[in-house]
Amino acid sequence: MGVAETPGSAPASNPDLRWYIVHAYSGMEKAVERNITERIMRAGMENKFGRILVPTEEVVEIKNGQRKTTERRLFPGYVFVEMVMEDDTWHLVKHTNKVTGFVGGAKNRPAPISEEEVQKIVSQMQEGTDKPRHKVEFMAGELVRVKDGPFTDFNGSVEEVNYEKNRLRVSVMIFGRSTPVELEFSQVEKT
């Protein structure tokens, strides 16, 4: 096993690293990420761990006319940990504050997820950063109910969506005729 390291060369990343999913208290994912990192440092097990990931994407929402970008967890309650699965590393993560356990596999032998699955998640995060998604997404043809304004309780189908202005044009049936109405996102809900 042991290959003699030439002094001064950076240690190669451990070939036995695999990705595992850790279940955390919801809303505590970032804290768990920090806690695990601190415990690894304290235990001096840096060589048995790789990256720790809390997948998020950026979401744009408009509140009171203000455009706000917030982070949304892609997998609320889950933290992805790249690690060598051994008794001591398993214990370290399992007994970290706010961790409820590993996902999948046997009780103390969790099943890793594939690098491919992790890549998918990472590219989804990247995509969210490049092009933040809207918290509310409407699609043309979708049915919505008006919940505010003069057309409250009318149903209609979305004709056009304008994310810049946070408005949409809805074709509402009024007296048997389809009438296009301009509404704000906050005035409609999906049916």
C-alpha positions, -999 to +999 in steps of 0.1 A: +000+000+000+023+028+013+041+046-014+070+067-001+062+104-005+089+127-017+092+154+009+075+186-001+051+170-027+014+176-020-002+144-008-023+129-036-060+129-029-071+096-014-082+072-041-106+056-017-128+087-013-164+082-021-195+104-018-220+097+009-252+114+018-256+126+054-290+134+068-290+166+089-317+186+107-335+207+081-322+242+080-289+231+097-271+219+066-245+247+067-239+242+104-234+205+098-209+212+071-190+235+095-193+210+124-180+181+103-151+202+090-141+212+126-143+176+138-121+164+109-095+190+118-096+182+155-093+145+148-065+151+122-084+130+096-080+154+067-066+126+045-097+106+049-121+133+038-126+152+006-152+179-001-183+186+019-212+199-001-245+216+007-260+219-027-278+252-032-290+272-061-297+309-064-334+319-066-346+354-075-377+367-058-393+401-059-405+414-026-422+448-025-407+457-059-371+448-047-353+421-065-337+398-041-315+368-047-316+341-021-300+307-018-323+277-019-311+242-008-315+217-036-318+189-011-331+203+022-319+182+051-290+166+032-252+172+032-229+154+008-196+142+022-167+128+003-149+104+026-132+071+031-157+049+049-142+033+079-153+028+115-136+059+128-147+082+099-183+068+101-183+076+139-169+110+134-197+120+110-225+101+126-218+117+160-215+152+146-240+177+161-272+180+142-265+149+120-292+122+122-273+096+101-263+084+067-287+077+039-288+043+022-268+011+027-266-009+060-267+006+094-230+013+098-220+007+062-237+033+041-238+030+004-219+056-016-234+075-045-218+077-079-194+104-090-218+108-119-247+117-096-225+142-078-215+158-111-252+162-119-258+180-087-227+202-091-237+213-126-272+220-114-257+243-088-235+259-114-265+265-136-284+281-108-255+305-103-252+314-139-289+319-144-308+322-112-343+307-112-374+325-101-390+314-070-423+313-088-422+298-122-452+301-145-455+285-179-476+295-209-508+274-210-507+268-173-540+273-154-540+298-126-566+313-102-567+350-096-565+357-058-563+394-057-577+425-075-609+430-095-607+395-110-604+376-078-616+339-080-615+340-118-595+312-134-575+317-165-546+303-185-512+320-187-504+335-221-472+353-214-447+356-185-425+386-179-399+378-152-382+412-154-414+429-144-428+400-124-460+402-143-479+378-165-507+380-190-536+357-182-565+349-204-595+351-181-630+340-191-653+370-184-690+367-194-681+338-217-654+357-234-617+352-231-601+384-220-563+390-215-555+406-182-521+418-170-514+407-134-486+406-109-472+372-098-485+379-063-521+382-076-523+347-089-518+312-077-514+279-095-546+258-096 
